[in-house]
Amino acid sequence: MAGHTFLFNAAVRYVKKLIDAGELGKIRYIYSQRLNLGRIRSDVDALWNFAPHDVSIIQYCSGIRPRFSVVRRGLDYIQENIDDVVFMNIIYPNKIMANIHVSWLDPNRVAP
C-alpha cells in the first residue's frame, strides 16, 4: 500500500532535485492526475488503486507530510460502493495544497 515504486524513477528524482535547489521557486500547490480507461478493479476503488503513488511522490519531493486536512470525494458509476472517479485535496504545512484526480473511466490516459 505504500506506493513507493515511483521514488526510483529518474524523472521523479530530477523534479526533487529541482525543488531542493530552488529552481522551481516556492511550491504553492500541486495538481496530479492519474487517469485511464480500463482495468476496473473490484477489490479497491480508484483512489486506493492509483493515489498512493501520487501521495508518495508528493511527500518525497516536498519532504513534508499532511497535517491539516485530507478530503476525498468520489462516485461509483460501474460497481456499487467502489468509486471509479475520485478527487482528493490535501493541505500540507506551509500553505501547500495538493489536488489529486484519479479515475479509471477517463478515455484519455494521463499519468504524472
C-alpha positions as CSV (number, residue, x, y, z in Angstrom):
1,M,0.0,0.0,0.0
2,A,3.0,2.4,0.3
3,G,3.2,3.3,-3.4
4,H,6.9,4.0,-3.3
5,T,7.5,2.5,-6.8
6,F,8.0,5.9,-8.5
7,L,10.6,7.1,-6.0
8,F,13.1,5.2,-8.0
9,N,12.0,6.9,-11.3
10,A,14.6,9.2,-12.8
11,A,12.1,11.9,-13.7
12,V,10.7,12.0,-10.1
13,R,14.3,12.2,-8.7
14,Y,15.0,15.0,-11.2
15,V,12.0,17.0,-10.1
16,K,13.0,16.6,-6.4
17,K,16.5,17.8,-7.3
18,L,15.0,20.9,-9.0
19,I,12.8,21.6,-5.9
20,D,15.6,21.1,-3.5
21,A,17.8,23.5,-5.5
22,G,15.1,26.2,-5.5
23,E,14.9,26.1,-9.3
24,L,11.1,26.0,-9.3
25,G,10.7,28.7,-6.8
26,K,8.3,28.4,-3.8
27,I,5.9,25.5,-4.2
28,R,2.4,26.7,-3.5
29,Y,0.2,23.9,-4.9
30,I,0.4,20.6,-6.7
31,Y,-2.1,19.1,-9.1
32,S,-1.8,15.5,-10.1
33,Q,-3.9,13.4,-12.5
34,R,-3.7,9.7,-12.9
35,L,-6.4,8.8,-15.4
36,N,-7.0,5.8,-17.6
37,L,-9.8,3.9,-19.3
38,G,-9.8,0.4,-18.1
39,R,-8.6,-2.1,-15.6
40,I,-11.6,-1.6,-13.4
41,R,-11.0,-3.4,-10.1
42,S,-13.5,-4.9,-7.7
43,D,-11.2,-5.2,-4.7
44,V,-10.3,-1.5,-4.3
45,D,-11.6,1.8,-5.6
46,A,-9.7,4.2,-8.0
47,L,-8.3,6.1,-5.1
48,W,-6.6,3.2,-3.4
49,N,-5.5,1.8,-6.8
50,F,-3.8,5.0,-8.1
51,A,-3.4,7.7,-5.5
52,P,-0.8,6.1,-3.2
53,H,1.7,6.7,-5.9
54,D,0.9,10.4,-6.2
55,V,0.9,10.9,-2.4
56,S,4.2,9.1,-2.2
57,I,5.7,11.3,-4.9
58,I,4.4,14.5,-3.4
59,Q,5.8,13.6,0.1
60,Y,9.1,12.6,-1.4
61,C,9.5,15.7,-3.5
62,S,8.3,18.2,-0.8
63,G,9.7,16.4,2.2
64,I,6.5,17.1,4.2
65,R,3.5,15.1,5.4
66,P,-0.1,16.3,5.5
67,R,-1.1,17.9,8.8
68,F,-4.2,19.9,8.4
69,S,-6.7,18.3,6.1
70,V,-7.4,15.4,3.8
71,V,-10.7,15.4,1.9
72,R,-11.8,12.9,-0.7
73,R,-14.9,12.9,-2.9
74,G,-15.7,10.1,-5.2
75,L,-18.5,8.4,-7.1
76,D,-19.3,4.9,-8.0
77,Y,-20.6,4.5,-11.6
78,I,-19.8,0.9,-12.5
79,Q,-19.9,-1.0,-9.2
80,E,-21.8,-0.1,-6.1
81,N,-19.6,1.3,-3.3
82,I,-16.4,1.2,-5.4
83,D,-15.6,4.7,-6.5
84,D,-14.4,4.9,-10.2
85,V,-13.6,8.7,-10.1
86,V,-12.1,10.4,-7.0
87,F,-10.9,13.9,-6.3
88,M,-8.7,14.3,-3.2
89,N,-7.5,17.5,-1.6
90,I,-4.6,17.6,0.9
91,I,-3.4,20.6,2.9
92,Y,0.2,20.4,3.9
93,P,2.1,22.7,6.3
94,N,3.5,26.0,4.8
95,K,0.1,26.5,3.0
96,I,0.9,23.9,0.3
97,M,-2.2,22.4,-1.2
98,A,-2.3,19.2,-3.3
99,N,-5.2,18.1,-5.6
100,I,-5.2,14.6,-6.8
101,H,-7.6,13.4,-9.5
102,V,-7.8,9.7,-10.2
103,S,-10.1,7.7,-12.5
104,W,-10.3,4.5,-14.5
105,L,-13.2,5.9,-16.6
106,D,-11.3,8.6,-18.4
107,P,-10.9,8.0,-22.2
108,N,-7.6,9.8,-22.2
109,R,-4.7,8.3,-20.3
110,V,-2.9,10.8,-18.1
111,A,-0.2,10.0,-15.6
112,P,2.1,12.3,-13.6
